[in-house]
């Protein structure tokens, strides 16, 4: 899959001149209200890292030589894997493997980006493409797909958990509250990297595939919510600047991290920009401003590509058997240990 991603980047670079020429002649379509038409389903999958590898310094884009070298490395690795598979002999009598065979859902991963971007990172500010230092005392919580990481409630990260005493011990995506890429802001992840945008005269609606949340962006000069009203996805207000929809979001509830395992988003101000640059392309840019968490702002650019399809319901709350089974499994484990101790 990684080799596919790199090869796609190479092909994207080859055709980037053609795409740029098309973009130069592109006339942004307008809605019936005279706004840039951003409606449709947009995919933000990407194989570009969010944070720039240190070796690139302030280099924002890969060179042709670097792309070709990466392609050659991936081709060599794929050839070696194919050769090893050809020598594989299946023995049905062999004992079962004791190591982790990996997740069954690897098939659904969509990490190859679509488009001509060959950035070294999505983060463009700070100029080194790295997440700025955290403010002293900023909260940190780490989660993951491995063993639980002991901690205290509330659990602000999306994957993993601190224990299994109740649903509040699990990550936000396991609880079907916030998906690991559903934002805001939108950050490419393993799958379901799609949103759909609807526009009316007074609102824009941004619906995510992951956890199927619909964020209603109020347009125009209307009063913001009171500071004591706090929401998981914040309170979004928007306006148009030329061909760009600008969305400013405040009033987060503080029960999520600000960014990358750090902070709580109580005081975060998020500014997003959706700019239609071609028939099939929207440049998505977001800036995180949270002086209580980071010593500098964070700005990232994530290209979105139009999808000729529709979103299907991601029935998480409606079918969250995973949470039920996680907690039930732990109760069985506890009972088994108790019975063993009693004997």
TIROMI-613322 format. One record per residue: x, z, y of N, C-alpha, C in turn; residue number from 1; chain. Coordinates in steps of 0.1 Angstrom, whole numbers, plus 2048, in hexadecimal, padded with zeros to 3 digits. Atoms other than C-alpha are relative to their C-alpha. Example, Ala and Ser with C-alpha at 12.3 -4.5 7.8 and 13.67 -1.06 7.14 Angstrom:
# residues 2
PT/809/800/7F4/87B/84E/7D3/809/800/80C/1/A
PT/7F7/800/7F5/889/847/7F5/7F8/808/80B/2/A
# end
This chain:
# residues 343
PT/808/800/7F4/800/800/800/809/800/80D/1/A
PT/7F7/800/7F4/81D/808/818/806/7F2/802/2/A
PT/7FA/80D/7FF/82C/7E6/810/7F6/7F7/807/3/A
PT/80A/808/7FA/80B/7D6/819/7FF/802/80F/4/A
PT/800/7FC/7F2/80B/7E9/83A/80B/7F9/808/5/A
PT/7F4/806/7F9/82E/7DD/843/7FF/7F1/801/6/A
PT/802/80E/800/827/7BA/839/7F6/7FB/80A/7/A
PT/80A/803/7F7/808/7BA/84E/806/801/80F/8/A
PT/7F9/7FF/7F3/81D/7C6/86C/808/7F4/803/9/A
PT/7F7/80C/7FE/835/7A9/867/7F8/7F4/803/10/A
PT/809/80C/7FD/819/78F/865/7FA/802/80E/11/A
PT/806/7FE/7F3/80A/79F/884/80A/7FC/80B/12/A
PT/7F6/804/7F6/82A/79B/897/802/7F1/801/13/A
PT/7FE/80E/800/82D/777/88D/7F5/7F9/808/14/A
PT/80C/806/7F9/80A/76F/89B/7FD/806/80D/15/A
PT/803/7F9/7F3/80D/786/8B9/7FF/7F7/80C/16/A
PT/801/809/7F5/814/769/8D0/7F3/7F9/801/17/A
PT/80D/807/800/7F5/757/8C5/7F5/809/805/18/A
PT/80A/7F7/7FB/7E0/776/8CA/801/803/80E/19/A
PT/7FE/7FD/7F2/7EF/77D/8EC/7FA/7F4/808/20/A
PT/806/80C/7F8/7E6/759/8F7/7F1/801/800/21/A
PT/80E/7FF/800/7C3/75E/8EB/7FB/80B/80A/22/A
PT/804/7F5/7F7/7C1/77F/8FE/800/7FD/80E/23/A
PT/7FE/804/7F2/7CD/76F/91E/7F4/7F8/805/24/A
PT/80B/808/7FC/7AF/758/91E/7F2/807/7FD/25/A
PT/80C/7FA/804/796/771/912/7F8/805/80C/26/A
PT/809/7FB/7F6/778/778/928/7F7/80B/7FA/27/A
PT/807/7F5/806/769/79A/921/7F1/7FE/801/28/A
PT/80F/801/7FF/744/797/918/7FA/80C/807/29/A
PT/807/7F6/7F9/72B/7AB/92C/7F3/804/7FA/30/A
PT/80D/7FD/805/70D/7BF/922/7F6/7FC/80A/31/A
PT/80A/803/7F6/6EC/7B9/933/800/808/80C/32/A
PT/7FF/7F7/7F4/6F5/7D5/94B/80C/7FD/808/33/A
PT/7F4/804/7F9/715/7C4/956/80C/808/7FD/34/A
PT/7F5/7F8/804/72C/7DB/943/808/7F8/7F5/35/A
PT/7F9/807/80A/748/7CF/92C/7FA/804/7F2/36/A
PT/807/7FE/80D/739/7CA/909/80A/805/7F6/37/A
PT/7F8/7FA/80A/74A/7E2/8F1/7F9/802/7F3/38/A
PT/809/7FD/80B/72E/7E2/8D7/805/7FA/7F3/39/A
PT/7FC/805/80D/735/7DE/8B2/807/80B/7F8/40/A
PT/7F8/7F7/809/749/7EE/896/80F/7FD/802/41/A
PT/7F1/801/7FD/76E/7F4/89D/808/809/7F6/42/A
PT/7F8/7F9/80A/789/7FE/884/80D/803/807/43/A
PT/7F4/7FC/7FA/7A7/812/88F/80B/805/7F5/44/A
PT/7F6/7FE/80A/7BB/813/86E/80E/7FC/806/45/A
PT/7F2/803/7FB/7E1/813/874/80A/806/7F7/46/A
PT/7F4/7FB/808/802/816/862/80B/805/80A/47/A
PT/7F7/7FC/7F6/813/81F/883/7FF/810/801/48/A
PT/800/7F2/7FF/81D/844/885/7FA/805/80E/49/A
PT/804/7FB/7F3/80C/859/8A0/80B/804/808/50/A
PT/7F4/7FB/7F9/82D/869/8A9/80C/7F7/7FD/51/A
PT/7F5/80A/802/84C/853/8AE/80C/807/7F8/52/A
PT/7F4/7FB/806/869/859/896/80B/801/80A/53/A
PT/7F6/7FD/7F6/886/868/8A9/80A/7F4/801/54/A
PT/7F6/80A/800/89D/84B/8A0/7FD/7F5/80A/55/A
PT/803/80B/7F7/88A/833/8B7/801/804/80F/56/A
PT/7FE/7FB/7F2/88F/849/8D6/7F3/7FC/809/57/A
PT/80B/804/7F7/87A/839/8F2/7FC/7F1/7FE/58/A
PT/804/80E/804/876/817/8E0/7F2/800/7FC/59/A
PT/80F/800/802/851/80F/8E1/7FC/7F7/7F5/60/A
PT/804/80A/80A/850/7F0/8CB/80B/7FD/7F7/61/A
PT/7F6/804/809/862/7E5/8AC/805/7F2/804/62/A
PT/7FA/80D/7FE/87A/7C8/8AF/7FD/7F7/7F4/63/A
PT/802/809/80C/876/7A9/898/80A/804/7F5/64/A
PT/7F6/7FC/80A/896/7B4/886/7FC/80D/7F9/65/A
PT/805/7F3/806/888/7D7/880/7F4/7FD/7F6/66/A
PT/80B/803/809/868/7C8/872/804/7F9/7F4/67/A
PT/7FB/808/80C/87A/7B0/85B/807/80A/7F6/68/A
PT/7F9/7F7/809/891/7CC/84E/7F6/809/7F9/69/A
PT/80A/7F7/806/873/7E2/847/7F8/7F8/7F5/70/A
PT/807/809/80A/861/7C5/835/809/7FF/7F3/71/A
PT/7F7/802/80B/880/7BF/81F/801/80D/7F8/72/A
PT/800/7F4/807/882/7E4/816/7F4/802/7F7/73/A
PT/80C/7FE/807/85E/7E5/80C/7FF/7F6/7F5/74/A
PT/800/80A/80B/861/7C5/7F8/809/804/7F4/75/A
PT/7F7/7FB/80A/87E/7D3/7E5/7FA/80C/7F8/76/A
PT/806/7F5/807/86C/7F3/7DD/7F4/7FC/7F8/77/A
PT/80B/805/808/84D/7E0/7D2/805/7F9/7F3/78/A
PT/7FB/807/80C/862/7CA/7BB/805/80A/7F6/79/A
PT/7FB/7F6/809/873/7E9/7AC/7F4/807/7F9/80/A
PT/80B/7F9/806/851/7F9/7A6/7F9/7F6/7F5/81/A
PT/805/809/80A/844/7D9/795/808/7FF/7F4/82/A
PT/7F7/801/80B/862/7D7/77F/7FF/80C/7F7/83/A
PT/801/7F4/808/85E/7FB/774/7F2/800/7F9/84/A
PT/80D/801/806/839/7F5/76D/800/7F7/7F4/85/A
PT/7FF/80A/80B/842/7D7/757/806/806/7F4/86/A
PT/7F9/7FA/80B/858/7ED/742/7F8/80C/7FA/87/A
PT/808/7F4/804/83D/808/73E/7FA/7FE/7F2/88/A
PT/806/800/80E/832/80F/71A/7F6/80B/800/89/A
PT/80A/7F7/801/811/820/716/7FF/806/7F2/90/A
PT/801/7F9/80D/810/83A/6FB/7F4/80A/800/91/A
PT/80C/7F8/800/7EE/848/6F4/802/80E/7FA/92/A
PT/7FD/7F3/807/7FD/864/6DF/808/809/808/93/A
PT/7F7/7F8/7F7/813/871/6FB/7F8/80B/806/94/A
PT/807/7F5/7FA/80A/893/709/7FC/7FD/80F/95/A
PT/805/803/7F2/7F7/894/72A/80B/805/80A/96/A
PT/7F6/7FC/7F6/80C/895/749/7FC/80D/807/97/A
PT/803/7F4/7FA/80F/8B6/75A/802/800/80F/98/A
PT/7FE/801/7F1/818/8AA/77D/7F3/7FA/806/99/A
PT/80B/804/7F9/7FF/8A0/797/7FF/7F0/800/100/A
PT/800/80F/801/7F4/87B/791/7FB/7FA/80D/101/A
PT/805/805/7F3/7E7/878/7B5/7F1/7FF/801/102/A
PT/80F/800/7FE/7C4/875/7C3/7FA/7F3/7FB/103/A
PT/807/80C/805/7AB/85D/7B4/7FC/7F7/80B/104/A
PT/806/808/7F5/7A0/851/7D6/80B/7F9/808/105/A
PT/7F6/807/7F9/7C2/842/7E0/7FC/7F1/802/106/A
PT/805/80E/7FF/7B1/820/7DA/7FA/7FD/80D/107/A
PT/808/802/7F4/79D/825/7F9/808/801/80D/108/A
PT/7F8/7FE/7F4/7B9/82C/811/801/7F3/808/109/A
PT/7FF/80B/7F7/7BA/814/82F/80A/802/80B/110/A
PT/7F6/7FC/7F6/7DB/81A/840/806/7F4/807/111/A
PT/7FA/80C/7FA/7E4/7F6/849/7F8/7FC/80C/112/A
PT/807/804/7F4/7DC/7EE/86D/7FC/7F1/801/113/A
PT/804/80E/7FE/7CB/7CE/878/803/7FD/80F/114/A
PT/7FD/804/7F2/7D9/7BC/896/80F/7FD/801/115/A
PT/7F2/804/7FE/7FA/7B4/8A6/809/80B/806/116/A
PT/7F9/7F5/7FB/806/7D6/8B0/80C/804/7F7/117/A
PT/7F5/7FC/808/829/7DF/8A4/807/80C/808/118/A
PT/7FB/7F4/7F9/82D/800/8B7/808/809/7F7/119/A
PT/7F8/7F6/808/846/81A/8AC/7F8/80D/7FF/120/A
PT/809/7F5/801/82B/834/8B3/7F4/7FD/808/121/A
PT/80C/801/7F7/808/838/8C1/802/807/80D/122/A
PT/7FE/7F9/7F4/813/852/8D9/809/7F9/80A/123/A
PT/7F8/807/7F6/820/842/8F9/805/809/80B/124/A
PT/7FB/7F6/7F7/823/861/90F/7FF/80E/7F9/125/A
PT/7F3/802/7FA/83A/874/90F/807/7F3/7FB/126/A
PT/7F9/80D/802/851/856/910/807/7FF/7F3/127/A
PT/7F9/800/80D/863/860/8F0/7F6/7FF/7F4/128/A
PT/80A/802/80B/842/85C/8DD/7FE/80C/7F7/129/A
PT/801/7F4/808/844/880/8D1/7F6/80A/806/130/A
PT/809/7F5/7FB/82B/89D/8D4/808/80A/808/131/A
PT/7F8/7F7/7F7/836/8B3/8F1/800/80E/7FA/132/A
PT/7FE/7F2/805/841/8D7/8EB/7F3/808/803/133/A
PT/80B/7F8/7FE/826/8F0/8E7/803/80B/80A/134/A
PT/7FF/7F5/7F7/820/90B/901/802/80D/7F8/135/A
PT/7FE/7F3/807/82D/92D/8F7/7F3/808/7FE/136/A
PT/80C/7F9/804/812/940/8E5/7F4/7F7/7FC/137/A
PT/80B/809/804/7FD/921/8DD/7FE/802/7F1/138/A
PT/804/7FD/80E/7EB/926/8BC/805/7F4/7F7/139/A
PT/7FC/80A/80A/7F8/913/89D/7F9/803/7F3/140/A
PT/806/7FF/80D/7E5/90D/87D/804/7F3/7F8/141/A
PT/7FC/80B/809/7F1/8F7/860/7F7/7FF/7F4/142/A
PT/808/801/80C/7DC/8E9/844/805/7F4/7F9/143/A
PT/7FC/80B/808/7DF/8CF/829/7F9/7FF/7F3/144/A
PT/806/802/80D/7D5/8C2/807/805/809/7F5/145/A
PT/7FA/7F7/80A/7EB/8DB/7F5/7F9/80D/7FF/146/A
PT/806/7F2/802/7E6/900/7EE/7FC/805/80E/147/A
PT/805/7FA/7F4/7D3/915/808/80C/806/807/148/A
PT/7F6/7FA/7F8/7E8/921/825/7F9/80C/806/149/A
PT/807/7F4/7FA/7DF/946/82D/7FF/800/80F/150/A
PT/802/7FF/7F2/7D1/94B/84F/7F4/808/804/151/A
PT/80C/7F9/7FC/7B4/959/863/7F6/7F6/805/152/A
PT/80B/809/7FA/793/94A/86E/800/802/80F/153/A
PT/805/80C/805/78A/935/87F/80B/7F6/7FB/154/A
PT/7F7/80A/805/79A/919/86B/7FE/7F3/809/155/A
PT/801/80B/7F7/7A1/8FE/885/804/7F2/7FB/156/A
PT/7FB/80D/805/7B2/8E3/870/7F5/7FA/7F7/157/A
PT/80B/807/807/79E/8CA/85D/801/7FF/7F1/158/A
PT/7FE/802/80F/7AD/8C8/83A/807/80D/7FB/159/A
PT/7FA/7F5/806/7B5/8E5/823/7F8/80D/804/160/A
PT/807/7F3/7FD/7AC/90A/828/80A/80C/7FF/161/A
PT/7F8/7F3/800/7B8/92E/82A/7FC/808/7F4/162/A
PT/805/7F8/80C/7A4/93C/80C/7F3/7F9/7FB/163/A
PT/80C/806/806/784/936/7F8/7F5/80A/7FF/164/A
PT/80A/7F6/800/76F/954/801/7F2/7FB/805/165/A
PT/80C/806/7FA/756/93F/814/803/7F3/807/166/A
PT/7FE/80D/7FA/751/91E/825/808/801/80D/167/A
PT/7F8/7FE/7F4/761/92C/845/80F/800/7FE/168/A
PT/7F2/800/803/782/92D/833/805/7F2/7FE/169/A
PT/7FC/80D/803/783/908/82E/802/7F8/80D/170/A
PT/7FE/809/7F4/78E/8EC/846/7F4/7F9/804/171/A
PT/80C/805/7F9/776/8DB/85D/7FB/7F3/7F9/172/A
PT/805/80C/807/774/8BA/849/7FA/804/7F3/173/A
PT/806/7FC/80C/76D/8CD/829/7F2/806/802/174/A
PT/80C/7FA/7FC/751/8DE/83B/7F6/7F5/806/175/A
PT/808/80B/7FB/744/8BC/847/7FD/802/80F/176/A
PT/802/7FD/7F2/747/8C7/86C/807/7F5/808/177/A
PT/7F8/809/7F8/763/8B1/879/809/7F8/7F6/178/A
PT/7F8/808/809/773/894/866/80F/800/804/179/A
PT/7F2/7FF/7FC/799/891/865/804/7F4/809/180/A
PT/7FC/80B/7F6/798/871/87A/7F4/7FD/809/181/A
PT/80C/803/7F8/776/874/88B/801/803/80F/182/A
PT/7FE/7FD/7F1/784/881/8AC/7F5/809/805/183/A
PT/7F7/806/7F8/781/883/8C7/80D/808/802/184/A
PT/7FE/80F/800/79C/875/8CB/801/7FB/7F2/185/A
PT/7FF/806/80D/79D/85C/8AF/80F/7FE/7FD/186/A
PT/7F2/801/805/7BD/85D/89B/7FF/7FA/7F2/187/A
PT/800/807/80D/7C3/845/87E/803/809/7F4/188/A
PT/7FD/7F7/80B/7C2/856/85C/7FD/7F7/7F3/189/A
PT/800/806/80D/7BC/84E/837/7F5/7F5/7FE/190/A
PT/80B/809/802/79A/83D/838/7F5/803/809/191/A
PT/80C/7FF/7F7/779/839/84A/805/800/80F/192/A
PT/7FB/802/7F2/78C/82E/86A/7F8/7F7/807/193/A
PT/809/809/7FA/76E/81F/879/7F6/807/80A/194/A
PT/80A/7FB/7F7/757/825/897/7F7/7F5/804/195/A
PT/809/80A/7FB/739/813/8A5/7FC/804/80E/196/A
PT/803/7FD/7F3/732/811/8CA/7F3/7F9/804/197/A
PT/80D/805/7FB/70F/80C/8D9/800/803/810/198/A
PT/800/7FF/7F2/709/807/8FE/7F2/7FE/806/199/A
PT/80C/802/7F8/6EB/80B/915/803/802/80E/200/A
PT/7FD/800/7F2/6E7/80D/93A/806/80E/804/201/A
PT/7FC/7F2/7FB/6ED/833/93D/808/807/7F6/202/A
PT/7F8/7F9/80A/6FF/83B/91D/809/7F7/7F8/203/A
PT/7F9/807/80A/719/830/904/801/80A/7F4/204/A
PT/800/7F8/80B/717/83D/8E1/80C/7FC/7F7/205/A
PT/7F4/803/808/737/840/8CB/7FD/807/7F2/206/A
PT/804/7FA/80D/72D/845/8A6/80C/7FE/7F7/207/A
PT/7F5/800/809/748/84E/88D/7FB/7FE/7F2/208/A
PT/803/802/80E/748/843/869/802/80D/7F9/209/A
PT/7FD/7F3/807/758/864/85E/7F7/80B/806/210/A
PT/809/7F5/7FD/73E/880/85E/7F4/7FB/809/211/A
PT/80A/807/7F9/727/867/870/7FB/808/80C/212/A
PT/804/7F9/7F3/727/879/892/7FE/7F5/80A/213/A
PT/803/809/7F6/718/867/8AF/802/807/80E/214/A
PT/7FD/7F9/7F3/727/871/8D1/7FA/7F8/80B/215/A
PT/807/807/7F5/711/868/8EE/807/803/80D/216/A
PT/7F8/800/7F3/725/860/90E/7F6/7FD/80B/217/A
PT/809/802/7F5/710/865/92D/808/7F8/80B/218/A
PT/7F9/808/7F5/719/84A/948/7FA/803/80D/219/A
PT/805/7FD/7F2/716/84E/96D/802/80E/805/220/A
PT/7FE/7F3/7F9/715/86B/985/7F6/80A/7FC/221/A
PT/80A/7F6/804/703/886/972/808/80D/7FE/222/A
PT/7F9/7F3/800/70C/8AB/972/805/803/7F1/223/A
PT/7FB/7FD/80D/722/8B7/956/7F9/80D/7FA/224/A
PT/806/7F4/806/718/8D3/93E/807/80C/806/225/A
PT/7FA/7F3/7FC/71D/8F7/947/80C/803/7F7/226/A
PT/7F3/7FC/807/73F/905/93D/7FD/808/7F3/227/A
PT/803/7F7/80B/72E/91D/925/7F9/7F8/7F4/228/A
PT/806/808/80B/71F/900/910/80C/7F9/7F9/229/A
PT/7F4/806/807/739/8F6/8F6/7FC/7F9/7F3/230/A
PT/804/809/80B/738/8DB/8DC/80C/7FC/7F7/231/A
PT/7F5/804/809/74C/8D0/8BE/807/7F3/805/232/A
PT/7FA/80D/7FB/752/8AD/8CD/800/800/80F/233/A
PT/7FF/7FF/7F2/750/8B9/8F1/7F4/7F9/807/234/A
PT/80A/807/7F7/73B/8AC/90E/806/7F4/806/235/A
PT/7FA/80C/7FC/743/888/915/7F8/7F9/80C/236/A
PT/806/808/7F5/73D/876/937/809/7F4/802/237/A
PT/7F8/80D/7FF/747/852/93D/7FC/7F8/80C/238/A
PT/802/80A/7F5/74A/836/956/808/7F4/7FD/239/A
PT/7F9/80C/803/757/813/957/80A/7FD/80C/240/A
PT/7F5/805/7F7/777/807/968/804/7F2/7FC/241/A
PT/7FD/80E/804/778/7E1/966/7FB/7FE/7F2/242/A
PT/803/803/80E/778/7D8/941/802/80C/7F7/243/A
PT/7FD/7F4/808/77E/7FC/936/7F5/80A/801/244/A
PT/809/7F5/800/766/817/92C/809/80D/7FF/245/A
PT/7F8/7F3/800/776/839/936/7F7/80B/7FD/246/A
PT/808/7F5/805/769/858/925/808/80D/802/247/A
PT/7F9/7F3/7FE/773/87B/930/7F7/80B/7F9/248/A
PT/807/7F6/808/76A/897/918/806/80E/803/249/A
PT/7FD/7F2/7FE/76A/8BD/91F/7F7/808/7F8/250/A
PT/809/7F7/806/758/8DB/913/801/800/7F1/251/A
PT/7FE/7FE/80E/767/8DC/8F0/7FE/80F/7FD/252/A
PT/804/7F3/803/75F/8FB/8DD/80C/809/7FC/253/A
PT/7F4/7F8/804/783/907/8D5/801/803/7F2/254/A
PT/800/7FD/80E/77C/907/8B0/808/7F4/7F8/255/A
PT/7F8/80A/805/792/8E8/8AB/80E/801/806/256/A
PT/7F3/800/7FA/7B7/8E3/8B0/800/7F6/80C/257/A
PT/7FE/809/7F5/7C2/8D1/8D0/805/7F3/7FA/258/A
PT/7FA/80C/806/7D9/8B9/8BD/80B/804/7F7/259/A
PT/7F5/7FE/809/7F0/8B9/89F/803/80F/7FD/260/A
PT/7FE/7F2/805/7EB/8DC/892/802/80B/80B/261/A
PT/7FD/7F7/7F5/7EF/8EC/8B4/7F5/802/80A/262/A
PT/809/7FD/7F6/7D9/8FE/8CC/7F1/801/7FC/263/A
PT/80F/801/802/7B3/902/8CF/7FC/7F8/80C/264/A
PT/803/80A/7F6/7A1/8E8/8E4/7F6/805/80A/265/A
PT/809/7FA/7F6/78D/900/8FA/802/7FA/80E/266/A
PT/7FD/804/7F2/79E/8F4/91A/805/7F1/800/267/A
PT/7FB/80E/800/7A7/8D0/90F/7F7/7F7/808/268/A
PT/807/80B/7F9/79D/8B3/925/805/7F3/7F9/269/A
PT/7FD/80C/807/79C/892/911/7FB/7F4/808/270/A
PT/804/80C/7F9/79C/871/923/803/7F4/7F6/271/A
PT/7FF/80B/808/795/852/90E/7FD/7F3/807/272/A
PT/802/80D/7FA/797/82D/918/7FE/7F6/7F5/273/A
PT/803/80B/809/787/811/905/800/7F3/808/274/A
PT/7FF/80C/7F8/792/7EF/912/7FF/7F4/7F6/275/A
PT/802/80C/808/786/7CE/903/80A/7F6/804/276/A
PT/7F5/809/7FD/7A5/7B7/902/7FF/7F3/7F9/277/A
PT/802/80D/807/799/79C/8EA/7F3/801/7F9/278/A
PT/80D/800/807/77B/792/8D6/800/80A/7F5/279/A
PT/7FF/7F7/80B/787/7A7/8B9/809/80D/803/280/A
PT/7F7/7F5/7FD/79C/7C2/8CB/7FB/809/80B/281/A
PT/802/7F6/7F6/796/7E2/8DE/80D/808/800/282/A
PT/7F5/7F7/7FF/7B4/7F5/8EB/7FA/80E/803/283/A
PT/805/7F2/7FE/7AC/81A/8E7/80C/809/804/284/A
PT/7F6/7F7/7FA/7C0/832/8FC/7FA/80E/802/285/A
PT/805/7F3/7FD/7BD/857/8FD/80B/809/806/286/A
PT/7F7/7F7/7FA/7CD/872/912/7FB/80F/7FE/287/A
PT/804/7F2/802/7CC/897/909/807/809/80A/288/A
PT/7FB/7F7/7F6/7D1/8B0/925/7FC/80E/7FD/289/A
PT/803/7F2/803/7D3/8D4/91A/80C/809/803/290/A
PT/7F4/7F8/7FC/7EC/8E9/92E/801/80D/7F8/291/A
PT/7FF/7F4/808/7E3/907/918/806/7FE/7F3/292/A
PT/7FA/803/80D/7F1/8F6/8FA/80D/7F8/800/293/A
PT/7F4/808/800/80B/8DC/903/806/800/80E/294/A
PT/7F8/800/7F4/826/8DA/91E/7FE/7F2/808/295/A
PT/802/80D/7FA/81C/8B6/926/7F3/7F9/7FA/296/A
PT/80B/807/805/7FF/89E/922/805/7F7/7F4/297/A
PT/7FD/80A/80B/7FD/887/903/7F7/7F4/802/298/A
PT/807/80C/7FF/7F3/863/906/803/7F7/7F4/299/A
PT/7FE/809/80B/7EE/84C/8E8/7F8/7F3/801/300/A
PT/808/80C/800/7E3/828/8E3/7FE/7FC/7F1/301/A
PT/804/804/80E/7D1/81E/8C3/7F7/7F3/801/302/A
PT/808/80C/800/7C5/7FA/8BF/7F4/801/7F7/303/A
PT/80C/801/809/7A2/7F4/8B1/7FC/7F2/7FE/304/A
PT/803/80E/804/797/7D4/89F/7F2/7FF/7FC/305/A
PT/80E/802/803/774/7C7/89D/7FE/7FD/7F1/306/A
PT/803/801/80E/765/7C9/87A/7F2/7F8/7FF/307/A
PT/80C/808/803/74B/7AF/86E/7F8/807/7F5/308/A
PT/808/7F9/80A/736/7C9/85C/7F9/80C/807/309/A
PT/807/7F5/7FA/723/7E9/861/805/80D/7FA/310/A
PT/7FD/7F3/805/728/80E/85C/7F5/805/7F6/311/A
PT/80A/7FA/80A/718/820/83E/801/80F/801/312/A
PT/800/7F1/7FE/70E/844/83E/80B/807/7F8/313/A
PT/7F6/7F8/806/729/85C/836/7F9/80E/7FD/314/A
PT/809/7F4/803/713/877/825/808/80C/7FC/315/A
PT/7F8/7F5/803/729/895/828/7F8/80D/7FF/316/A
PT/808/7F4/801/712/8B2/830/7F6/7FE/7F5/317/A
PT/80B/802/809/6F7/8A2/81B/805/800/7F1/318/A
PT/7FB/800/80E/70E/8A0/7FC/80D/808/7FF/319/A
PT/7F4/7F9/801/728/8BA/801/802/809/7F4/320/A
PT/7FF/7F9/80C/72C/8C3/7DD/80F/806/7FF/321/A
PT/7F2/7FB/800/752/8C8/7E3/801/80F/804/322/A
PT/7FF/7F2/7FB/74D/8E8/7F7/7F9/809/7F6/323/A
PT/807/7F7/80A/734/8F6/7DD/80A/802/7F4/324/A
PT/7F7/7FF/80C/74D/8EE/7C1/80D/808/802/325/A
PT/7F4/7F9/7FD/76B/8FC/7D3/7FD/80F/7FF/326/A
PT/803/7F2/800/75A/91E/7D8/7FB/805/7F2/327/A
PT/804/7FC/80D/74A/91E/7B6/80C/801/7F7/328/A
PT/7F4/800/809/76B/916/7A5/808/80D/803/329/A
PT/7F9/7F3/7FD/77B/934/7B7/7F9/80C/7FA/330/A
PT/807/7F5/806/760/94B/7AC/802/801/7F1/331/A
PT/7FD/800/80E/765/940/788/80E/805/7FD/332/A
PT/7F2/7FC/802/78A/945/78B/801/80F/802/333/A
PT/800/7F2/7FE/784/968/799/7FA/808/7F4/334/A
PT/807/7F9/80B/76C/971/77D/809/800/7F3/335/A
PT/7F8/801/80B/784/964/763/80C/80A/800/336/A
PT/7F5/7F6/7FE/7A1/979/771/7FB/80E/7FE/337/A
PT/806/7F2/802/78A/998/772/7FE/803/7F2/338/A
PT/802/7FD/80E/780/994/74E/80C/801/7F8/339/A
PT/7F3/7FF/807/7A4/98F/743/806/80D/803/340/A
PT/7FA/7F3/7FC/7AE/9AF/756/7F9/80B/7F9/341/A
PT/807/7F6/807/792/9C2/746/803/802/7F1/342/A
PT/7FC/800/80E/79E/9B9/723/80E/807/7FF/343/A
# end
